[in-house]
Amino acid sequence: MRDLAPDIVRQRLLIEGYYSIDVDRSAVEKYLVGIAAHLGLRTYGTPIVHAPGGAGKDDNEGFDAFIPLIDSGISLYVWSRKRFFATVLFTCKSFDVAAACQFTRSYFGAQEVEHCPF
């Protein structure tokens, strides 16, 4: 992908995996606040969590969430029936990819995670 704005610092990371913990609204909020703190990213608001319950396909039920950062934001998507999650970190400040993956794997009790910086 060609860098269209080389003068703008930004880092993006997708992390996906299957979770083994109980994930409810509180767990989603704690993850977003926790990963931001772990990576030294400053938030300026509380997590926004949606659970559209019944509005779409049963297999897609779960949570869509976001926490705003001073330097962009972090999104989290959870599929409850499949016990699968995907999180996207988009920041205008550099962060440690390995630390983000380790925190996420540990928090969700995931045996393994896949990640892709972009």
C-alpha positions in Angstrom: 0.0 0.0 0.0 1.4 3.4 -1.0 1.8 5.9 1.8 -0.3 8.8 0.7 0.6 10.9 3.8 4.2 10.3 4.8 4.2 13.4 6.9 1.4 12.0 9.2 2.5 9.5 11.8 0.1 6.6 12.1 0.2 3.0 13.1 -2.5 0.4 12.5 -2.8 -3.1 13.8 -5.5 -5.9 13.4 -5.5 -8.7 16.0 -7.9 -11.6 15.8 -8.5 -14.8 17.8 -10.9 -17.1 19.7 -11.5 -16.2 23.3 -12.0 -18.5 26.3 -13.2 -16.0 28.9 -16.8 -14.8 29.5 -17.2 -11.7 27.4 -20.0 -9.2 28.4 -20.3 -5.4 28.2 -18.0 -5.0 31.3 -15.3 -7.2 29.8 -15.4 -5.3 26.6 -15.0 -2.0 28.4 -12.2 -3.3 30.6 -10.3 -4.6 27.6 -10.4 -1.2 25.7 -9.3 0.8 28.8 -6.7 -1.9 29.7 -5.0 -2.1 26.3 -4.8 1.7 26.0 -3.2 2.0 29.4 -0.9 -1.0 28.7 0.4 0.7 25.5 0.7 4.1 27.0 -2.1 5.5 24.8 -4.2 8.3 26.3 -8.0 8.2 26.2 -10.3 11.2 26.2 -13.6 9.4 26.7 -15.1 6.2 28.0 -15.7 3.1 25.8 -18.8 3.1 23.6 -20.2 -0.4 23.5 -23.1 -1.5 21.2 -24.8 -4.9 21.4 -27.4 -4.8 18.6 -29.1 -7.9 19.9 -31.6 -9.4 17.3 -31.0 -6.8 14.6 -28.9 -9.0 12.4 -27.9 -12.6 11.8 -27.7 -14.8 14.9 -24.2 -15.8 14.1 -23.1 -12.2 14.1 -24.5 -11.3 17.6 -22.0 -9.8 20.0 -20.5 -6.4 20.6 -19.1 -3.5 18.6 -17.1 -1.1 20.7 -14.7 1.8 20.4 -12.6 3.9 22.7 -11.4 7.3 21.6 -7.7 8.1 22.0 -6.0 11.5 22.0 -4.1 10.0 19.1 -7.0 8.2 17.3 -8.9 5.1 18.6 -9.3 1.4 19.2 -12.2 -0.7 18.0 -13.3 -4.1 19.2 -15.7 -6.6 17.5 -16.9 -9.7 19.3 -18.9 -12.6 17.9 -20.5 -14.2 20.9 -21.7 -17.5 19.4 -18.4 -18.1 17.6 -16.4 -16.9 20.6 -14.3 -14.8 18.2 -12.9 -11.3 18.5 -11.2 -8.8 16.2 -9.6 -5.5 17.4 -8.2 -2.7 15.4 -5.8 -0.2 16.8 -5.3 3.0 14.8 -3.0 5.6 16.3 -1.0 8.6 15.4 1.5 7.5 18.0 3.8 4.5 17.8 3.2 1.5 20.0 4.7 -1.9 20.6 3.0 -4.5 18.4 4.2 -7.5 20.4 3.0 -5.9 23.7 -0.5 -5.3 22.1 -0.7 -8.9 20.9 0.5 -10.3 24.2 -2.0 -8.2 26.2 -4.8 -9.2 24.0 -4.0 -12.9 24.0 -3.7 -12.9 27.8 -6.8 -10.8 28.4 -9.1 -13.0 26.2 -7.5 -16.2 27.2 -6.8 -16.9 23.6 -4.6 -19.9 22.8 -3.3 -18.0 19.8 -3.9 -14.8 18.0 -3.2 -13.6 14.5 -2.2 -10.1 13.8 -1.5 -7.9 10.8 0.0 -4.4 10.9 -1.1 -2.2 8.0 
